[in-house]
Amino acid sequence: MSYERVLERISAAALRAGRSPEEVTLVVVTKNQPLEAIRAVYGQGARQFGENRVQELLAKKPLLPSDIQWHLIGHLQTNKVKAVLPHIKLLHSLDRESLLEEIRKRAVEPIPCLIEVKIAQEPTKHGVLPEMLLSFAEKVLSEPKVQLRGLMGMATFTSDRAQIRREFRTLYRLFEELRRLHPAADILSMGMSQDFEIAIEEGSTLVRVGTAVFEP
């Protein structure tokens, strides 16, 4: 397990950027990981875990310690909203009005959410277009069943580190714009196994890391 090594890398990246390591939260992504591997990382101190798929989250959650805080980080279909909302600490992928409407119908209490923004140059990525962010955020803020906590985004999957950095800078700029509209926003979720150090250097407050934690 490389959990401790990932924490060291997070700390080093934060210090390079003149930030405190305590400003950055690590969410361990458990996609396709067996229960014994997740338990091993839990045993090292991890308590915040993320899943891409609703079915996988709902299958794993009852078999793992009850103090784990679960994040849904993948694209959420509207027909899965009712099933997953009671089980998550944070939804990272609020990306369209139809999903906002379904949360309005299904949520019993306000759900902490991040707006997913499309910053990558890949058609497979989801998210609100940057130029539409503030108008969408205003709709989210008018919805009492949603507690808007910030933004999430994924950089292009590329070896071009300069491009990744540009995209993360774009998302950080949008986060600053959102905070002018909504000062309570406090989470910028950007950075995965291949790019989390760049993300931290560019202002991320939460990184979603799976492969780098679970690799042998």
N, C-alpha and C positions, 0 to 999 in steps of 0.2 A: 504493500500500500504506500502511496505517495502523498497522503493527506498532509503530513507535517511539512513535507517539501513544498507543497503548494502554498501553505501558510507562510513559509519563509520567502517564497517568490513574491507573494502579495506584499509582504512587509517591505522587501527591498524595493519594489516598484513604487510603493507609496513614498518611501523615504527619498527616492530619486526625484520625485515630483514635489518634494517639500511638504508632504502631507503626513498625517499620523496614520499608521496602519489600522488603528481602531476605527477610522472613517470608512473602511471597506469591509463589507459582509461577504462571506463565502457561502454560496448555496451549492451543495454537492448534487450534481445531476445523476440520477440513478437509472436512466434509460437503459434497458436491456441488462441491468446488473442483477445477479442473484442475491437472494436475501442474506446469505452468509457474508457476502462482500459488503453489503450495506451495514450489517451489524458490526462488522470489523471497523468501519469508518466511524460509526456511532460510538464504538468503544474508545476511539481516539479523541472523542470530544465533539464531533459534529452533531448539530441538532437541526440545522436547516437543510432540507433536501428538496430537489425539484424534479418534476416529471414532465415529459412532453405529452404523454397520452393519458386521457382520463381513465381508460380501462386499466392501465398499468398502475396508476396511482391508487385506484379503488381496490385493486387486488392486493397490493403490497401493504397499504396502510394498516389494516387490522392485524397483520402478522408481525409488525414491528413495534418498537416501544412507543407508548402513547404520548410521550413528550416531544416527539419529532414535530417540527413545524413544516408543513408541506406547501410548496409553491407549484402552481401550474404555469409552466413556461412555454408550452406549445400552443399552436393554433387551437382555439376552442370552437367547436361546432355548437350551434344554438340548441340542438336537441340533447346535448350533454350538460347543459348549464345546471338544470335542477339537481342532477345526480352529484355534481362535483362541488358546488358552492359550500355545502356545510363542512367540507373536509380540508379546505385550503386556508392558509394564512394570507396569501397574496396571489392575485391573478396578474400575470405579466403581459397578457396578450389581448387587451381590449383594443380592437382595431376597426370597428365598424358600428354603424347605428343599429343594425339588426341585433347584434350581440348586446348592446346597451339596452335595447328594448326588452330582450329576453331576461336580462338580469333584473330589470325593473319588475317584471312579472313574477320572477321566481325567488328573489332574495327575501329572506325573512328579516335580516338586519343588514346594515351597510357593509358592503364587500370592499376591502382594500384592493385597488386596481392600479395598474400602470397602463398608460397608453402605449401601444407598440407603434413605432415610427419606422417607415421604410427608408433606410439610409443606404442600402446595398444596391449594387447594379445588377441584381439577379432577379429574373421574373418569378422564381419560386418563393421568394421572400414575401411575407405578409407585412401589413402595416399601413397606417395613415400616411399619406404623402406629406412631406414637410410643410408645404405651403397651405395645407388644410388643417394643420395641427391645432392652431389656436381656436379656430371656429368649432372644431370637434371638441376640444377641451371645454369650451363654454357650455356645450350641450351636456357633457359629462358632469360638470360642476352644478348644473341645474337639476341633476338627478339625485334625490336623497338616498337612494339605495346603493350609491357608489361613493366610496371614499377615495378620491384621486390622490395617489401618493407620488406620482412622477412618471417617468418615461422608461421604455425599454427599446433596444434596437440591436440588430445583428449586422456586423460588417460583412462585406463581400468575402467569400471564401477564396482567398488569393494569397500568393507569396509576396505580393507587393505591399510591403509594410507602410510605405508612404500613403498608398491609397486607403489602407485600413485606418491610419491615423487621421487622414482627412475626413473620413466618414464619422469617426468617433468625435472629432471636433465639431462637425455639423450637429451631431446629436447633443453635445454639451451646450452648444449655442442655443438650440431649441429648448433645452432644459432651463437655461437662464431666462428665456422668453416666457416659458410657462411659469416660472417662479415669480416673475413680475405680475402676472395675472393671478397667480395662486401661490402665495408665499409659503403655504403649508407643505408644498411638494418637497420631499426630502430624499427620494430614491431615484438614482440614475442607474438602471440595470443594463450594463453593457460589458462585454468581454466573456469569452469562452476559452476552452483549453488552448486553442492555437493563438489567441490574441489578448488574453486577459491582462498581461503586463502593460501593453500599449493602452488598453482601456483605462487602467488605473492612472497611468501617466496623464491621460486626457480627461480625468475627472470622474470616472465611474465610482459609485458608492456601493455597488453590488455586482459581483461576478458569478457566472454560472459555469461551474467547472465539473466535468465528469471524467473524460478520458485521462486527463493528467492526474486525477486523484486515484483512479482505479487501475492504472497501468501497473504491470508487475514491478 
